[in-house]
Amino acid sequence: MNYRLISILAALFFLTGCSLLGGDKDTKKLVADGLTPKQLYEQAEDKVDSGMIEQAIDQYEMILSSYPGSKYAIQARLDIAYNLLIQKKYNRAILELDEFIERYPDLPPTPYAYYLRGIVAEAKSSSILDKLVTDSAQRDVESVSEAYQYFVDLIETFPNSKYSEDAKDKLVGLRNTLARHEFYVAIYYTEIGSHIAAINRTKFIIENYPNSASIPDALHLMSYNYDKINAEQLAIDVRKVLSSSYPSYSPGYSVKK
């Protein structure tokens, strides 16, 4: 995703609108070495363009301390969070966005703050293990769960936001990752002989992620584990559901025996 484009669009959307907390009269005040909030903001943007992210964040924070009631301060909070994302300082970025949402629950740029929070959590779920473990579901999915919930919060709070439309698309991929993670756990239980635990995990997938791509594998693994505990009729019933719902299914996994 082009994070820079997201940031620019959000800034243009907000700064070209009407003043929310003071407007142009704030630019007449002279503090911070005689610079107005507009000048400070422009300098911060120049630093971003030059790759001086840390210095840009310092500049944004100067706006917050010198002109806390200006429209530039509101935008600066979002820019701080965005640039922390670029620096991969995910936890701090989420804290900044949490504070923004609490402070400004109803402003025009607030849906973007919700959206960016989900993007940060999604990025946090990536890891250096990507090069070794290509399936993200095999890693810790705590941040994936957080991202999923953040996007759900956005959709529920601002259902008509343009950001909510993209969030809906993101939920599909996140849901598949969470379901696949549960499936790997079910395989683990199967391989160590904890067949009841494996069955319960596959049931969890079916009940909580009904539209995910892991459903046919979950059904197949469920029937396998029913066989292992000699629950023959239950295994037959599950296979009937699998064959009727996914007639061309073939197992996409293997169990170490």
Secondary structure, DSSP 8 states (H G I E B T S, - for coil): --HHHHHHHHHHHHHTS--SSSGGGGGG--BTTTB-HHHHHHHHHHHHHTT-HHHHHHHHHHHHHH-TTSHHHHHHHHHHHHHHHHTT-HHHHHHHHHHHHHH-TTSTTHHHHHHHHHHHHHHHT--GGGGT---GGGS--HHHHHHHHHHHHHHHH-TTSHHHHHHHHHHHHHHHHHHHHHHHHHHHHHHTT-HHHHHHHHHHHHHH-TTSTTHHHHHHHHHHHHHHTT-HHHHHHHHHHHHHH-TT---------
